[in-house]
Amino acid sequence: MPTSIPDVLIIEPRVFGDERGFFFESYNQQAFKAACGVDAQFVQDNHSRSAKGVLRGLHYQLEQAQGKLVRVVRGTVFDVAVDIRKTTDYYAPQRECGIAWNDPTLGIDWPLLGLAPQISAKDQAGVALGDAVTF
């Protein structure tokens, strides 16, 4: 399903279930290409878990831009994408940058429900998009 950002798509897998449980392919390159028209070669797969109320920042990398495929295994997520990309590569922490999650120029309506989010020191140090080093 398309979103307001070109090439950022929502993909729901086909789940095959019965009384024993379920099975689904979490990624299939041929199916991804057929659904998206993109012959992407994903080079790295990461998995993280966040407690309720955690806000993970808006991260990107210079020189080694990293594309992302986000999968929610359990619960819900409010995922945000800000399109400043050109290419994709492996994660390189020495090239990582961050944009302030609450930069008002982005206009992100975070569903915080009056609660202060849990934010890492790295994410608290994010800069405004207008001050960020970009491609």
N, C-alpha and C positions, 0 to 999 in steps of 0.2 A: 504494500500500500504506500503510495507516494506521500511525502510530507511537504512542507513549505520550502524546504531547502533541497535544491536539485541533487539527486543521487543519494540523499538520506532517505532510506526506505524502512518501513515496518514489515517484517516478514514473520508470518505465523507458521510454524511447522505442522505437518500432518502428524497427528498423534494416533497410534493404533493401540487401543486398550481393551481389556476384558477384565474378568473377575480376578485375574492373577496380578494385574498391574498394567503397565503401558510400555511402549517403545516408540521412539522417534529418532530420526536422523537430525542431530543438532547442526550439522553442516554437511553439505554435499555440493562440491564445486560445479557439477553439471546442472543440478537443480537451481543453484544460485545464479548461474549464467542464464539459464532459461527464464527465470523469474525477473531478473534485473537487467539483462542485456549487458552484463559486465563480466569480462573474463578475468576476474581478480585472482591473484595468487596470494592467499593469506600466509604470512611467514611466521607468525607468532600467535599463540593462544594463551590467554591469561584467565585466571578465575579469582574473584575476590568475594568477600562476604562483608556486609555492613550491618551494624546494629541500627535499630529504628532511630531516626533523627539525625543520621550521619549525612553530611553534605560533602561529596567529593568534588573537587574543583574542576575548573575548565582548563585542562592541560593540553599542551601541544609541543611539538619539537621543531626546531630549526634544522635545516640541512637534511635531516633524516626524518621527514614527516611520516607519521604513523597513522594509517587508517585503522578504524576500529569496528568490530562486530560485537555488539552488546547483546547478551542473552540473560534473561531473568529466569532463574530456576525456581524460585519460590518467593511469594510476596509480591509487592509492587515496587515500581521505580518511576521516578520522574526524571527522565533522561533529557539532557539539553545538548544541542549541537550548535556551535557558532562556526560558520563556514569561512575559514581562512586558509584552506588547504590547497596544495598543488600535487603532491606525490605521496607515497606511502613506503615505510621502511620499518626495520626492527626498532624496538624500544631502546633509546639511548639516553640515560639519565643526565649525562653531561650536556645534552642539547635541549633538555626539557625546559619549557617556559610555562607560565600560568597567567591567566586573565582573572581579575577579581570577579568572584562569583556574583557579587552584588553591584557590579558596575551599572549605574543607572542608564547608561547609553545603550545597553543590551536589551533593556526592557523585559527581563525575565520575571514572570510572575510565579515565584517559588511558592509551592503549597506548604508553607511552614506552620500553618494553623496556630499562630501566636507563640510558637516555641522557638527558642534559639537553637540553631543547628550545631551539631558537633563538627568542628572544622579543624583540620590539621594545621600545624604551623606553616607548612609549605603553602597551603591554600590561603591562609590569612595574608601571606606576602604577595599574592597576585596583584598585578598592576591593571590599571584601566586599559581597555582595548586601545584607546587613542595613544597611550604611552607604550604599548607593547611593541617589541621587535617582531616584525612579521616577515613573510617571504618576500 
